[in-house]
Amino acid sequence: MSSNKTEDLFNSDELIKLAKKPAILVPLWEFFLAVIIAVVFSLLYFYGFFNTVENASIDYRFKQRGKLASSKDIVLISITDECIEKLGTWPWPRATHGKLLDILKKSGAKLAAFDIMFTEESLAGHEDDVLFSKAIANFGKVVLPQVITKKTVLDPETFEEKEIISPDRPCKTLLEAKPYEGFIDLEYKQLNPDGVIRKLLLTKPAGDYYSYIFGLSAAGAYLGVNPEELSNGMKIADRVLPYYNCYEPEAGHMIKSYLINYSGAYSDFDEISYSDVINEKFPKNYFSNRLVLIGTKASGISEDVKFCPYGALSGVEIHANLLHNILNRRFLQRSSVTNTVLLIFVFALSCAYLLWKNRDFTGNFICLSSALAWAALALILFNIDVILEIMPIVFMIPIQWALTRLIQQFVSLTEKNYELAKRVRELAIINEVTKTVSFMGDLGKTLDAILSRGVQALYAERGSLFMLDNRYEELFEQSVVYGVEGKAVFSEELIESFKSGKGIAGEVFNSGKAKLITNIRKEKAFKEKEGEVNTIKSMICVPLMIRETTVGVMNIVNKQSGRFNNDDLQIALTMANQAAVVIEKARLYNLATVDGLTGLVVRRHFQSKMEEEFRRARRYNKPLSYLMTDIDHFKKFNDTYGHQTGDAVLREVAKIVRKSVRDTDIAARYGGEEFCVILPETEPEGAVQFAERLRQ
């Protein structure tokens, strides 16, 4: 890889973006998602968004359950088309209904309930109503219907029109017989907007009193008790018809209603035609102690067709089913809104735990199967008159599963991208550090390049690198700083502290173990250094190791955004390991090319450089000068004062030479006390001036 390409890769915005650790979602985020989903589905359930499909599922449960045990207490007397043919044109004289009551009383019937309106006076005259009224009084327990409607009347005080709720009751003559009454108008718009009667209002305001529904009034009369309304239902004798209190979207508020438990189709009740009863064509004791409902099925005469989960029924059959529920104690117990919401949360959190704990096929299978299991349980429990809300949970679980798995896959992919980008970036860093080999001619430049890459790679503010190893003599007693303006100077106190193992760097140098400090204020070594505590937030200190020997320490200080973490530490260690290899190569290079006593290049390397510079000068037609000098009377001085003193003189002269040459010049120790210098692009006059300056 070329230098430019490596640099582009190292500083790639996309790579930097990927290499940054992805933002971790809230720990156990699956449970937070579950709560959000549960809240959403609870609200959807509460406000009736599942009503249509839930009602369809309830209808299906009715059909799957089949018929309930028939009630022997109820008999239906139906007015059919055949009855019209036999008894004459409708409406019949009310005396005919009176005759029916007399026959029923003689047959031992306990109660008769007419699902036929008698609000107007009889067309046959007042006497006709009187005869029917006497028959009602004689029978005893007779229920007549009423319809509760809104009427517009004129306010006698303000003379303005106003709406009132008023019942259409039987005519005055019939009311004198004091019959039982119950309303027969069923609520569609608010409770049963799809036209299928599932919910009933058991009471309605009727002016200055409350009226009971027709079937409830008939049951109260049959059992000889008055219904009593409770907070959770309607009590009649020792039975309680449970209320289902829920928000009705069409009404815009909560309504308490009763869920009718249909026993089956109309054929599940004993039924006989009106004309057969009038002609007394029925078995003996057929009506004995039974509750008799009289209603119309004939076409064209106040045809009363309703719809239930089984299909079309007459209005009187709806009330017969209500009576069946009461007399047989078969009441539907539907899960309350509160319990259903709790179940939604339980399922959501359970699925969250399952999907969090098991991220394989098993978790998927159990999660999705739980929705089917819930639906199956609802079908089973319906056989014992328990209604569980299926749809909120059946819809919620697959959606929660899909969202959770999608986010888990996204998080997993992001983490893999991060790991891959981190590895690529680490390789780019290693490559950049390895390239510093080109600076082996100057160890200071090598160290500077290593440190600058480390600071850039970790997005830090600054850093320092200190090399110290007595085996390498003064050559390795070097230090560099990156990210600080001006020239940084290490005090003797700091160097001694470093050598003695004090402070963070000294501790890392001695132990050979890296140290990550995410918060300087919590570090004991910095508590007494107020200035450093205020300027340093976090730092990484890693040792430079060569064959298990620590030769230096690299400090990286203050991440530009946030604090250093373990990933940063791993990158720093990767760089330190590679940097140590480069430094070792630089050391070996220096041992081969640099004179250990004077710090100048050795003769062999000098000759190689001389040939190189000569070829360059000839190629580009540039001047090239060569200077050679020695120390006068050095042998005599060496013999007089000793070799150690002679070595000191050589070092001092070499120091003067190093300070005198330019960066482009090459100074070498040619022999014992002989020194030479290559002066590229230097004319002879310039070389003479340099030589004189060096001599002085």
Disulfide bonds with the S-S distance in Angstrom:
none
